[in-house]
Amino acid sequence: MFSPAHADAGVSATRILLGQSAGMSGTMAHYARQALIGAKVYFDQINQQGGVHGRRIELLTRDDQYTASLAAYNTRQLIEQDRVFALFGFVGWPTSQAGLQIASRARVPFFAPFTGGALHTSFDRYLFSIRASYVDEHAYFLRNMNGLGIRKLALVYQQDQYGVSIKQDIENRARREAIELTSISINHAGVNLTPLIDKTLAAQVDVVMLVNADYQINARIVHGLRSRGFLGQFFAVSFVGTKQLASELGDLAHGILVTQVVPLPWRISMPLVAEYRKSMAEAGYEEFTVTSLEGYIAARVLVEGFRRAGRNLTRERLIRALEGINARNYDGGGYVVNFSPTNHLGSMYVDIATMTKDARFMN
């Protein structure tokens, strides 16, 4: 598996085979499917134009049900059995972390995981990310709250490794912003919300931060607090699953604050967004979402790496080509990507928007 003789698996004269493990079923299915739609639209468009240096791009997706152990199994299968050239678009922090550990040992590029979690904290030569981290999202939000004079917030976090690590970072940043933060834990299943709601109301906060990717749990928290008279605002990061959350909440979704790591897909004045909408429409899709735009951007940047790597495509040549992409020589259509040999975190783009009841946003 780790022999140099296998370094260029997945490449032939006519195709490049990519592998993906994502929760196509399970709690993150909505996110994974939207991300895949955007990526496939761009890859299909490139294939219709003859591919990259005559090679079609094929993406093989295995379902991991948003489970780390299954993601690890899928990653081994994709590398050893399916013999993919690179890994692309894993969805979620635990599954991406499990996949990256295997990919890095096998020296297989691991491109554009859809997570802002702990993968961002240390450099890995085989990891390339094109989205800001959750740390960046929380820092941006807290700065905005400070600027608006909002000083009392509650943090509802999940009692797992991800939730605790995010909690610690948010508490540190809140202290730097002179924000009074009340941290309240919730168990993984989110079964008994009464104590949580009682604590939140007792804290008399202005904003409740929802640090949990399960839209059903978040919807129950919002319903529970609103039913008890809470009039403050709610905040969530980009991974919250806005369409499903809006569907669960109906009119209660209006006004929820959400950070975004890509531009809004209704911002048609941005060349990238106009290009994405045109490509989606030509492919027969009428729904434009933040997540499918993120998938589209990820595919777009990877294809640029393939182009720059040249006809003699190897994994090492792809890594060096990607490291040469930056704002000075790559037209991202308004979305800045900066890689280098010492930086594989391509974007720090963060914006904040207000959700409407139909899962759209307003800046």
KOLVO-380937 format. One record per residue (C-alpha): x, y, z; residue in one letter. Coordinates in nm, 2 decimals. Layout:
// KOLVO-380937
[[X Y Z] "A"]
...
This chain:
// KOLVO-380937
[[0.00 0.00 0.00] "M"]
[[0.28 0.24 0.09] "F"]
[[0.53 0.14 -0.18] "S"]
[[0.65 0.41 -0.42] "P"]
[[0.55 0.18 -0.70] "A"]
[[0.19 0.25 -0.62] "H"]
[[0.23 0.63 -0.59] "A"]
[[0.05 0.70 -0.92] "D"]
[[-0.24 0.47 -0.90] "A"]
[[-0.57 0.60 -1.03] "G"]
[[-0.42 0.78 -1.34] "V"]
[[-0.44 0.65 -1.70] "S"]
[[-0.42 0.82 -2.03] "A"]
[[-0.79 0.88 -2.02] "T"]
[[-0.90 0.93 -1.66] "R"]
[[-0.82 1.05 -1.31] "I"]
[[-0.99 0.85 -1.04] "L"]
[[-1.08 1.03 -0.71] "L"]
[[-1.22 0.87 -0.40] "G"]
[[-1.46 1.01 -0.14] "Q"]
[[-1.60 0.89 0.18] "S"]
[[-1.90 1.08 0.30] "A"]
[[-2.22 1.03 0.50] "G"]
[[-2.46 0.99 0.21] "M"]
[[-2.69 0.84 0.47] "S"]
[[-2.72 0.93 0.84] "G"]
[[-2.73 1.27 1.01] "T"]
[[-2.50 1.45 0.76] "M"]
[[-2.66 1.32 0.45] "A"]
[[-2.82 1.65 0.35] "H"]
[[-2.48 1.82 0.37] "Y"]
[[-2.29 1.55 0.19] "A"]
[[-2.54 1.53 -0.10] "R"]
[[-2.54 1.90 -0.16] "Q"]
[[-2.15 1.91 -0.15] "A"]
[[-2.14 1.63 -0.40] "L"]
[[-2.39 1.80 -0.63] "I"]
[[-2.17 2.11 -0.66] "G"]
[[-1.85 1.91 -0.71] "A"]
[[-2.00 1.68 -0.97] "K"]
[[-2.15 1.97 -1.17] "V"]
[[-1.80 2.12 -1.21] "Y"]
[[-1.63 1.79 -1.28] "F"]
[[-1.89 1.69 -1.54] "D"]
[[-1.85 2.03 -1.71] "Q"]
[[-1.48 1.98 -1.74] "I"]
[[-1.53 1.63 -1.87] "N"]
[[-1.77 1.76 -2.14] "Q"]
[[-1.49 1.99 -2.25] "Q"]
[[-1.25 1.70 -2.29] "G"]
[[-1.12 1.67 -1.94] "G"]
[[-0.78 1.79 -1.81] "V"]
[[-0.50 1.71 -2.06] "H"]
[[-0.73 1.45 -2.22] "G"]
[[-0.82 1.28 -1.89] "R"]
[[-1.18 1.26 -1.76] "R"]
[[-1.23 1.31 -1.38] "I"]
[[-1.42 1.03 -1.21] "E"]
[[-1.53 1.05 -0.85] "L"]
[[-1.60 0.72 -0.66] "L"]
[[-1.81 0.78 -0.34] "T"]
[[-1.85 0.54 -0.05] "R"]
[[-2.10 0.60 0.22] "D"]
[[-1.96 0.62 0.57] "D"]
[[-2.29 0.72 0.75] "Q"]
[[-2.09 0.99 0.93] "Y"]
[[-1.91 0.73 1.13] "T"]
[[-1.53 0.75 1.18] "A"]
[[-1.47 0.38 1.18] "S"]
[[-1.65 0.33 0.86] "L"]
[[-1.47 0.63 0.71] "A"]
[[-1.14 0.47 0.80] "A"]
[[-1.25 0.14 0.64] "Y"]
[[-1.37 0.32 0.32] "N"]
[[-1.04 0.51 0.30] "T"]
[[-0.84 0.19 0.30] "R"]
[[-1.07 0.04 0.04] "Q"]
[[-1.04 0.34 -0.18] "L"]
[[-0.66 0.34 -0.17] "I"]
[[-0.59 -0.04 -0.16] "E"]
[[-0.88 -0.19 -0.36] "Q"]
[[-1.01 0.09 -0.58] "D"]
[[-0.67 0.24 -0.63] "R"]
[[-0.77 0.61 -0.64] "V"]
[[-0.53 0.88 -0.73] "F"]
[[-0.64 1.12 -0.46] "A"]
[[-0.91 1.16 -0.19] "L"]
[[-1.16 1.44 -0.22] "F"]
[[-1.45 1.60 -0.03] "G"]
[[-1.47 1.40 0.29] "F"]
[[-1.76 1.54 0.50] "V"]
[[-1.74 1.61 0.88] "G"]
[[-1.46 1.64 1.14] "W"]
[[-1.45 1.28 1.28] "P"]
[[-1.47 1.11 0.94] "T"]
[[-1.22 1.34 0.78] "S"]
[[-0.97 1.30 1.07] "Q"]
[[-1.00 0.92 1.04] "A"]
[[-0.95 0.93 0.66] "G"]
[[-0.66 1.18 0.67] "L"]
[[-0.45 0.97 0.91] "Q"]
[[-0.46 0.68 0.66] "I"]
[[-0.42 0.90 0.35] "A"]
[[-0.12 1.08 0.50] "S"]
[[0.06 0.75 0.58] "R"]
[[-0.01 0.63 0.23] "A"]
[[0.11 0.96 0.08] "R"]
[[-0.22 1.02 -0.10] "V"]
[[-0.34 1.38 -0.14] "P"]
[[-0.64 1.46 0.08] "F"]
[[-0.82 1.75 -0.08] "F"]
[[-1.09 1.98 0.05] "A"]
[[-1.25 1.81 0.35] "P"]
[[-1.58 1.97 0.44] "F"]
[[-1.50 2.05 0.80] "T"]
[[-1.34 2.34 0.99] "G"]
[[-1.24 2.11 1.28] "G"]
[[-0.91 2.00 1.42] "A"]
[[-0.75 1.92 1.08] "L"]
[[-0.67 2.29 1.06] "H"]
[[-0.44 2.30 1.37] "T"]
[[-0.12 2.14 1.23] "S"]
[[0.05 2.12 0.89] "F"]
[[0.02 1.80 0.69] "D"]
[[0.18 1.79 0.35] "R"]
[[-0.10 1.58 0.20] "Y"]
[[-0.39 1.78 0.33] "L"]
[[-0.53 2.08 0.14] "F"]
[[-0.83 2.27 0.27] "S"]
[[-1.02 2.55 0.09] "I"]
[[-1.25 2.66 0.38] "R"]
[[-1.19 2.86 0.69] "A"]
[[-1.18 2.68 1.03] "S"]
[[-1.45 2.68 1.29] "Y"]
[[-1.20 2.88 1.50] "V"]
[[-1.20 3.14 1.23] "D"]
[[-1.58 3.14 1.22] "E"]
[[-1.62 3.17 1.60] "H"]
[[-1.36 3.45 1.62] "A"]
[[-1.53 3.64 1.34] "Y"]
[[-1.87 3.61 1.52] "F"]
[[-1.74 3.71 1.86] "L"]
[[-1.56 4.02 1.71] "R"]
[[-1.89 4.12 1.55] "N"]
[[-2.08 4.08 1.88] "M"]
[[-1.82 4.28 2.06] "N"]
[[-1.85 4.56 1.80] "G"]
[[-2.23 4.56 1.84] "L"]
[[-2.20 4.59 2.22] "G"]
[[-2.35 4.25 2.28] "I"]
[[-2.17 4.11 2.59] "R"]
[[-2.38 3.82 2.73] "K"]
[[-2.38 3.49 2.53] "L"]
[[-2.46 3.13 2.61] "A"]
[[-2.26 2.85 2.45] "L"]
[[-2.45 2.52 2.40] "V"]
[[-2.19 2.25 2.32] "Y"]
[[-2.19 1.88 2.28] "Q"]
[[-2.02 1.65 2.53] "Q"]
[[-1.77 1.49 2.29] "D"]
[[-1.41 1.55 2.18] "Q"]
[[-1.52 1.80 1.91] "Y"]
[[-1.75 1.99 2.14] "G"]
[[-1.51 2.02 2.43] "V"]
[[-1.22 2.14 2.21] "S"]
[[-1.45 2.41 2.05] "I"]
[[-1.58 2.51 2.39] "K"]
[[-1.23 2.58 2.52] "Q"]
[[-1.14 2.79 2.22] "D"]
[[-1.46 2.99 2.23] "I"]
[[-1.41 3.06 2.61] "E"]
[[-1.06 3.18 2.55] "N"]
[[-1.17 3.41 2.27] "R"]
[[-1.47 3.54 2.46] "A"]
[[-1.24 3.65 2.74] "R"]
[[-1.02 3.84 2.50] "R"]
[[-1.34 4.01 2.36] "E"]
[[-1.46 4.09 2.72] "A"]
[[-1.77 3.88 2.65] "I"]
[[-1.95 3.71 2.94] "E"]
[[-2.00 3.35 2.82] "L"]
[[-2.21 3.09 2.99] "T"]
[[-2.12 2.73 2.87] "S"]
[[-2.39 2.47 2.89] "I"]
[[-2.33 2.11 2.78] "S"]
[[-2.57 1.88 2.61] "I"]
[[-2.54 1.50 2.58] "N"]
[[-2.48 1.34 2.24] "H"]
[[-2.84 1.24 2.19] "A"]
[[-2.99 1.57 2.31] "G"]
[[-3.27 1.38 2.49] "V"]
[[-3.35 1.59 2.80] "N"]
[[-3.34 1.96 2.71] "L"]
[[-3.52 2.09 3.02] "T"]
[[-3.21 2.15 3.24] "P"]
[[-3.04 2.32 2.94] "L"]
[[-3.33 2.55 2.88] "I"]
[[-3.36 2.63 3.25] "D"]
[[-2.98 2.72 3.27] "K"]
[[-3.00 2.93 2.95] "T"]
[[-3.29 3.13 3.06] "L"]
[[-3.14 3.18 3.41] "A"]
[[-2.82 3.33 3.25] "A"]
[[-3.03 3.60 3.08] "Q"]
[[-2.82 3.61 2.77] "V"]
[[-2.86 3.80 2.44] "D"]
[[-2.74 3.52 2.21] "V"]
[[-2.73 3.14 2.22] "V"]
[[-2.45 2.98 2.03] "M"]
[[-2.53 2.63 1.90] "L"]
[[-2.21 2.43 1.87] "V"]
[[-2.37 2.11 1.73] "N"]
[[-2.40 1.98 1.38] "A"]
[[-2.73 1.79 1.44] "D"]
[[-3.00 2.01 1.30] "Y"]
[[-3.28 1.82 1.48] "Q"]
[[-3.12 1.88 1.82] "I"]
[[-3.06 2.25 1.74] "N"]
[[-3.43 2.28 1.63] "A"]
[[-3.55 2.13 1.96] "R"]
[[-3.33 2.38 2.15] "I"]
[[-3.47 2.67 1.95] "V"]
[[-3.83 2.55 1.99] "H"]
[[-3.78 2.49 2.36] "G"]
[[-3.63 2.83 2.44] "L"]
[[-3.89 3.02 2.22] "R"]
[[-4.17 2.83 2.39] "S"]
[[-4.04 2.95 2.73] "R"]
[[-4.03 3.31 2.62] "G"]
[[-3.66 3.36 2.51] "F"]
[[-3.64 3.66 2.28] "L"]
[[-3.27 3.67 2.20] "G"]
[[-3.09 3.55 1.89] "Q"]
[[-2.94 3.22 1.79] "F"]
[[-2.61 3.16 1.62] "F"]
[[-2.46 2.86 1.44] "A"]
[[-2.15 2.79 1.22] "V"]
[[-2.16 2.69 0.85] "S"]
[[-2.19 2.32 0.91] "F"]
[[-2.53 2.35 1.08] "V"]
[[-2.74 2.22 0.79] "G"]
[[-2.94 2.53 0.71] "T"]
[[-3.20 2.39 0.48] "K"]
[[-3.29 2.11 0.72] "Q"]
[[-3.29 2.34 1.02] "L"]
[[-3.51 2.59 0.84] "A"]
[[-3.75 2.30 0.75] "S"]
[[-3.77 2.19 1.11] "E"]
[[-3.82 2.54 1.25] "L"]
[[-4.05 2.70 0.99] "G"]
[[-4.11 3.07 1.08] "D"]
[[-3.88 3.03 1.38] "L"]
[[-3.58 3.00 1.15] "A"]
[[-3.61 3.37 1.06] "H"]
[[-3.33 3.57 1.22] "G"]
[[-3.09 3.29 1.31] "I"]
[[-2.73 3.41 1.25] "L"]
[[-2.50 3.18 1.06] "V"]
[[-2.14 3.22 0.96] "T"]
[[-2.05 3.12 0.60] "Q"]
[[-1.72 3.01 0.46] "V"]
[[-1.81 3.08 0.10] "V"]
[[-2.01 3.36 -0.06] "P"]
[[-2.39 3.34 -0.06] "L"]
[[-2.51 3.18 -0.38] "P"]
[[-2.75 3.47 -0.44] "W"]
[[-2.46 3.72 -0.46] "R"]
[[-2.48 3.73 -0.84] "I"]
[[-2.25 4.04 -0.86] "S"]
[[-1.95 3.81 -0.78] "M"]
[[-1.82 3.64 -1.09] "P"]
[[-1.77 3.31 -0.91] "L"]
[[-2.13 3.30 -0.80] "V"]
[[-2.26 3.39 -1.15] "A"]
[[-2.04 3.11 -1.30] "E"]
[[-2.17 2.86 -1.04] "Y"]
[[-2.53 2.95 -1.10] "R"]
[[-2.49 2.92 -1.48] "K"]
[[-2.33 2.58 -1.44] "S"]
[[-2.59 2.45 -1.20] "M"]
[[-2.87 2.57 -1.43] "A"]
[[-2.72 2.41 -1.73] "E"]
[[-2.69 2.08 -1.54] "A"]
[[-3.06 2.10 -1.45] "G"]
[[-3.05 2.22 -1.09] "Y"]
[[-3.28 2.49 -0.99] "E"]
[[-3.18 2.51 -0.62] "E"]
[[-2.87 2.71 -0.53] "F"]
[[-2.72 2.64 -0.19] "T"]
[[-2.42 2.74 0.01] "V"]
[[-2.30 2.38 0.04] "T"]
[[-2.32 2.30 -0.33] "S"]
[[-2.13 2.62 -0.40] "L"]
[[-1.86 2.50 -0.16] "E"]
[[-1.84 2.17 -0.34] "G"]
[[-1.82 2.36 -0.67] "Y"]
[[-1.53 2.57 -0.55] "I"]
[[-1.34 2.27 -0.42] "A"]
[[-1.37 2.09 -0.76] "A"]
[[-1.27 2.41 -0.94] "R"]
[[-0.95 2.45 -0.74] "V"]
[[-0.85 2.09 -0.77] "L"]
[[-0.90 2.10 -1.14] "V"]
[[-0.67 2.40 -1.15] "E"]
[[-0.41 2.19 -0.97] "G"]
[[-0.45 1.91 -1.23] "F"]
[[-0.40 2.16 -1.51] "R"]
[[-0.08 2.30 -1.36] "R"]
[[0.06 1.96 -1.28] "A"]
[[0.08 1.89 -1.66] "G"]
[[0.04 1.58 -1.87] "R"]
[[0.28 1.38 -1.66] "N"]
[[0.05 1.37 -1.36] "L"]
[[0.18 1.23 -1.04] "T"]
[[0.08 1.29 -0.68] "R"]
[[0.40 1.48 -0.61] "E"]
[[0.35 1.70 -0.91] "R"]
[[-0.01 1.77 -0.80] "L"]
[[0.11 1.87 -0.45] "I"]
[[0.37 2.11 -0.59] "R"]
[[0.11 2.25 -0.84] "A"]
[[-0.14 2.32 -0.57] "L"]
[[0.12 2.48 -0.35] "E"]
[[0.17 2.73 -0.64] "G"]
[[-0.19 2.85 -0.65] "I"]
[[-0.24 3.19 -0.49] "N"]
[[-0.43 3.52 -0.53] "A"]
[[-0.16 3.66 -0.76] "R"]
[[-0.18 3.39 -1.02] "N"]
[[-0.53 3.23 -0.98] "Y"]
[[-0.86 3.39 -1.07] "D"]
[[-1.10 3.26 -0.81] "G"]
[[-1.38 3.48 -0.94] "G"]
[[-1.37 3.69 -0.62] "G"]
[[-1.30 3.40 -0.38] "Y"]
[[-0.93 3.42 -0.28] "V"]
[[-0.73 3.10 -0.25] "V"]
[[-0.37 3.11 -0.12] "N"]
[[-0.16 2.80 -0.10] "F"]
[[0.22 2.77 -0.05] "S"]
[[0.47 2.50 0.04] "P"]
[[0.42 2.59 0.41] "T"]
[[0.05 2.67 0.40] "N"]
[[-0.22 2.43 0.28] "H"]
[[-0.51 2.62 0.43] "L"]
[[-0.63 2.79 0.12] "G"]
[[-0.90 3.03 0.25] "S"]
[[-0.99 3.23 0.56] "M"]
[[-1.31 3.37 0.41] "Y"]
[[-1.58 3.42 0.67] "V"]
[[-1.90 3.61 0.64] "D"]
[[-2.21 3.63 0.86] "I"]
[[-2.57 3.62 0.74] "A"]
[[-2.92 3.60 0.88] "T"]
[[-3.14 3.30 0.79] "M"]
[[-3.48 3.34 0.65] "T"]
[[-3.76 3.09 0.70] "K"]
[[-3.71 2.95 0.35] "D"]
[[-3.34 2.86 0.42] "A"]
[[-3.21 3.16 0.22] "R"]
[[-2.99 3.43 0.38] "F"]
[[-2.96 3.80 0.40] "M"]
[[-2.63 3.98 0.48] "N"]
